[in-house]
Amino acid sequence: MKKTSTGNALAAVLLLSASFPASAALNVVATTSSMGVLVKAVGGDAVRLTVLAPPDRDVHVLQARPNMMVALRNAGLLVAVGAELEVGWLPAALKGAGNGGVLPGSPGYFEAAAQVPLLEGGRAADRAQGDVHPMGNPHVYMDPERMAQVAAALAERLATLDPAGAAGYRSGAAAFRKAVDARVPAWMAKAAGAGSIVAFHKDLVYLAALLGVAVTGYVEPLPGIPPTAAHLSDPTTRLKGKKGVILYTDFQPGKGPEFLSRNLGWPQVRLPLEPPVGATAEEYLKLIDRWVDAVASGK
């Protein structure tokens, strides 16, 4: 009986161990769904992803919530956009989480904006100038080439945290870079000869720079400040008779873009700024395809 019991116990242990992976997936928290795309593209099945910010919300104006704190408390790595994009809520969420392993300066904290050169940097932090980011424009996720650079840096960070998975992480980053490089020539060709862009907010600066298209006006008088009729009269007068397109996102109000579209005779296009939560790299690139199509509609 004793021998039989011992054998049964050993069999049970072996069966239980077979039901779990050899190493548990790393818990990674991404602040936005675009950062989540990079996490899954680079980390694959070796990571377990949680995204904090809903993709249809303005990341500038979110508030820290208990579910964010729970996710951060259990995280081994936090992937943020950075450049103070999440400054209104992420510090509070981190404080509530009480996880020193993912605080800024620790190996478990990773900022995309810190991995690439930023546009519009070096500006004074003057709130009278609206929602400014002195470190530079944080919306790097609208430039897939910069995203590929971030992916390579993220692979190295994951390799530091999980050396056994290093080859897989680097392979994921390389595959993302290859997918981006395959699309850039078609994007450039489609956008060639496009007119100007009037954007709602400064979230399309990197995409415009990639495509070589000028952003000649904004619906907002200052970043984060709602437009007024007086402000909208300026681009109406200045751009009359020229060609271009008015671009804005799902969470930005349509009254200003609609006014400019009527008065300039330009098309207006409203698109998601972020891919869905859990989106693949291909879904992210298809979203960029849609933005490039929108830019080209202003020819």
C-alpha positions in Angstrom: 0.0 0.0 0.0 2.8 2.4 0.9 4.5 1.8 -2.4 1.3 2.2 -4.3 0.5 5.5 -2.5 4.0 6.8 -3.2 3.6 5.9 -6.9 0.3 7.6 -7.1 1.6 10.8 -5.5 4.5 10.9 -7.9 2.2 10.5 -10.9 0.0 13.3 -9.6 3.0 15.6 -9.2 4.1 14.8 -12.7 0.6 15.4 -14.1 0.3 18.7 -12.3 3.7 19.9 -13.5 2.9 19.0 -17.1 -0.2 21.3 -17.0 2.0 24.4 -16.4 4.6 25.9 -18.7 8.3 25.4 -17.8 8.5 29.2 -17.0 5.6 31.5 -16.3 5.0 34.3 -18.8 6.2 37.7 -17.7 3.5 40.1 -16.7 3.9 43.2 -18.8 1.7 46.3 -18.5 1.5 48.7 -21.4 0.0 52.2 -20.9 -1.6 52.3 -24.4 -2.7 49.8 -27.0 0.0 50.9 -29.4 2.6 50.1 -26.7 0.8 46.8 -26.3 1.3 46.1 -30.0 5.1 46.3 -29.5 4.9 44.1 -26.4 3.1 41.3 -28.2 5.2 41.7 -31.4 8.4 41.4 -29.5 7.4 39.2 -26.5 4.9 36.9 -28.2 3.7 34.0 -25.9 6.5 34.7 -23.5 4.6 37.7 -22.1 1.2 38.3 -20.5 -0.1 41.7 -21.5 -2.4 44.2 -19.8 -3.2 47.6 -21.4 -4.2 50.4 -19.1 -5.7 53.1 -21.3 -8.8 52.5 -23.4 -7.9 53.1 -27.1 -10.8 55.4 -27.7 -9.9 57.9 -24.9 -7.5 60.8 -24.8 -4.5 59.6 -22.9 -3.7 63.2 -21.7 -6.8 63.4 -19.6 -7.3 60.0 -18.0 -7.4 59.4 -14.3 -5.7 56.7 -12.2 -8.1 53.9 -11.5 -8.0 50.9 -9.0 -7.7 48.4 -11.9 -4.6 50.2 -13.2 -3.0 49.9 -9.7 -3.8 46.2 -9.5 -2.3 45.5 -12.9 0.9 47.5 -12.0 1.2 45.8 -8.6 1.6 42.4 -10.4 3.7 43.7 -13.3 7.3 42.7 -14.0 7.7 45.3 -16.7 5.8 48.6 -17.5 6.0 49.9 -21.1 5.0 53.5 -21.3 5.0 56.0 -24.2 6.8 58.6 -22.0 7.7 62.2 -22.6 5.1 63.0 -20.0 2.2 61.8 -22.1 0.8 59.9 -19.2 1.9 62.4 -16.5 -1.7 63.2 -15.5 -2.4 59.7 -14.2 0.5 57.2 -14.4 2.5 58.5 -11.4 -0.7 58.3 -9.2 -1.4 54.7 -10.4 2.2 53.7 -9.7 2.1 55.2 -6.2 -1.1 53.3 -5.5 0.4 50.0 -6.9 3.3 50.0 -4.5 5.5 48.0 -6.9 9.0 49.5 -6.8 10.1 47.1 -9.5 8.3 49.1 -12.2 9.1 52.6 -11.0 11.0 55.0 -13.3 14.7 54.3 -13.1 14.2 50.6 -12.4 14.8 47.7 -15.0 11.1 47.1 -15.0 10.3 50.6 -16.3 10.6 51.2 -20.1 9.7 54.4 -22.0 9.3 54.4 -25.8 10.0 58.1 -26.1 13.4 57.6 -24.4 14.6 55.2 -27.2 14.2 57.6 -30.2 14.9 61.2 -31.1 11.9 63.4 -30.4 10.5 66.3 -32.4 9.5 69.6 -30.9 11.8 69.2 -27.9 13.3 71.9 -25.7 10.1 74.0 -25.2 9.4 75.9 -22.0 6.9 74.2 -19.6 4.6 77.2 -19.7 0.9 76.1 -19.1 -0.2 79.3 -20.8 0.9 77.6 -24.0 -1.5 74.8 -23.4 -0.7 71.1 -23.0 3.0 71.3 -23.9 5.6 68.5 -23.5 9.1 70.1 -22.8 10.9 66.8 -23.5 9.4 66.7 -27.0 6.3 65.5 -28.8 5.3 62.2 -27.2 3.2 60.8 -30.1 6.0 58.6 -31.5 3.6 55.7 -32.1 2.3 57.4 -35.2 5.7 56.8 -36.9 6.2 53.1 -37.6 9.9 53.6 -38.2 10.4 55.0 -34.7 8.2 52.2 -33.4 10.6 49.7 -35.0 13.5 51.3 -33.2 11.6 51.1 -29.9 10.9 47.4 -30.6 14.6 46.7 -30.9 15.2 48.5 -27.6 12.3 46.7 -26.0 13.7 43.3 -27.1 17.0 44.1 -25.2 15.1 45.1 -22.1 13.1 41.9 -22.2 16.3 39.9 -22.8 17.7 41.5 -19.6 14.7 40.5 -17.6 14.5 37.0 -19.2 17.8 36.0 -20.7 16.5 32.6 -21.7 14.0 34.2 -24.1 16.5 36.7 -25.6 16.6 35.1 -29.1 12.8 35.1 -29.3 12.6 38.7 -28.3 15.2 39.8 -30.8 13.5 37.8 -33.5 10.1 39.4 -32.8 11.7 42.9 -33.0 13.4 42.0 -36.3 10.1 40.7 -37.8 8.4 44.0 -36.8 11.2 46.0 -38.5 10.8 43.9 -41.6 7.1 44.4 -41.8 7.5 48.2 -41.4 10.3 48.4 -44.0 8.1 46.5 -46.5 5.3 49.1 -46.2 7.3 52.4 -46.2 7.9 52.7 -50.0 4.1 52.4 -50.7 3.3 54.9 -48.0 5.7 57.4 -49.4 4.4 56.9 -53.0 0.8 57.3 -51.9 1.5 60.5 -50.0 3.6 62.1 -52.7 2.0 65.3 -53.9 -0.5 65.4 -51.0 -1.6 68.8 -49.9 -1.3 70.3 -46.4 -2.7 68.8 -43.2 -4.8 70.6 -40.7 -4.8 68.4 -37.6 -6.9 68.8 -34.4 -3.9 68.2 -32.0 -0.2 67.7 -32.4 -0.6 63.9 -32.5 0.2 63.6 -36.3 3.5 65.4 -36.3 5.6 62.2 -36.6 3.4 60.7 -39.4 3.6 63.9 -41.3 7.3 64.0 -41.0 7.7 60.4 -42.1 5.6 61.2 -45.2 7.1 64.6 -45.9 3.8 66.4 -45.7 3.4 69.7 -44.0 1.0 70.3 -41.0 -0.1 73.9 -41.7 -2.7 74.4 -39.0 -4.4 73.1 -36.0 -8.1 73.1 -34.9 -6.9 73.8 -31.3 -5.5 77.3 -30.8 -3.1 75.7 -28.3 -2.6 72.1 -27.4 -5.4 70.9 -25.2 -7.4 74.2 -25.6 -10.8 74.0 -27.3 -11.1 76.0 -30.6 -13.0 79.3 -30.9 -14.7 80.8 -33.9 -12.0 83.6 -33.9 -9.2 81.0 -34.0 -10.8 79.0 -36.8 -11.1 82.1 -38.9 -7.3 82.2 -39.3 -6.8 78.8 -41.2 -9.9 79.5 -43.1 -8.4 82.7 -44.5 -4.9 81.6 -44.8 -5.5 78.3 -46.5 -8.4 79.2 -48.8 -7.8 78.1 -52.4 -5.1 75.6 -51.4 -5.4 71.8 -51.2 -5.3 69.7 -48.2 -7.2 67.6 -45.7 -8.5 68.0 -42.1 -7.5 65.0 -39.9 -8.8 64.2 -36.4 -9.4 61.3 -34.1 -12.4 59.4 -32.7 -12.3 61.2 -29.3 -11.8 64.7 -30.6 -15.0 66.8 -31.2 -16.1 67.3 -34.8 -17.5 70.8 -34.8 -14.3 72.6 -35.6 -13.1 70.2 -38.3 -16.6 70.3 -39.9 -16.5 74.1 -39.9 -13.1 74.1 -41.7 -14.2 71.4 -44.1 -17.2 73.5 -45.2 -15.3 76.7 -45.5 -12.1 75.4 -47.2 -13.8 72.7 -49.3 -11.3 70.1 -47.9 -12.2 66.6 -47.0 -12.3 65.7 -43.3 -11.3 62.3 -42.1 -11.8 61.0 -38.6 -9.9 57.8 -37.6 -8.8 56.0 -34.4 -5.5 57.1 -33.1 -4.8 53.8 -31.4 -5.3 50.2 -32.5 -7.7 48.0 -30.5 -6.5 46.4 -27.3 -4.7 43.2 -28.2 -4.1 44.3 -31.8 -1.3 42.5 -33.8 1.5 44.3 -35.5 -0.4 43.8 -38.8 -3.5 45.5 -37.4 -1.4 48.4 -36.2 0.2 48.7 -39.7 -3.3 48.6 -41.3 -4.3 51.5 -39.1 -1.3 53.5 -40.4 -2.4 52.4 -43.9 -5.7 54.2 -43.2 -4.0 57.3 -42.0 -1.8 57.4 -45.1 -4.9 57.0 -47.3 -6.4 60.0 -45.4 -3.4 62.1 -46.0 -3.5 61.3 -49.7 -7.2 62.3 -49.9 -6.0 65.9 -49.7 -4.3 65.9 -53.1 
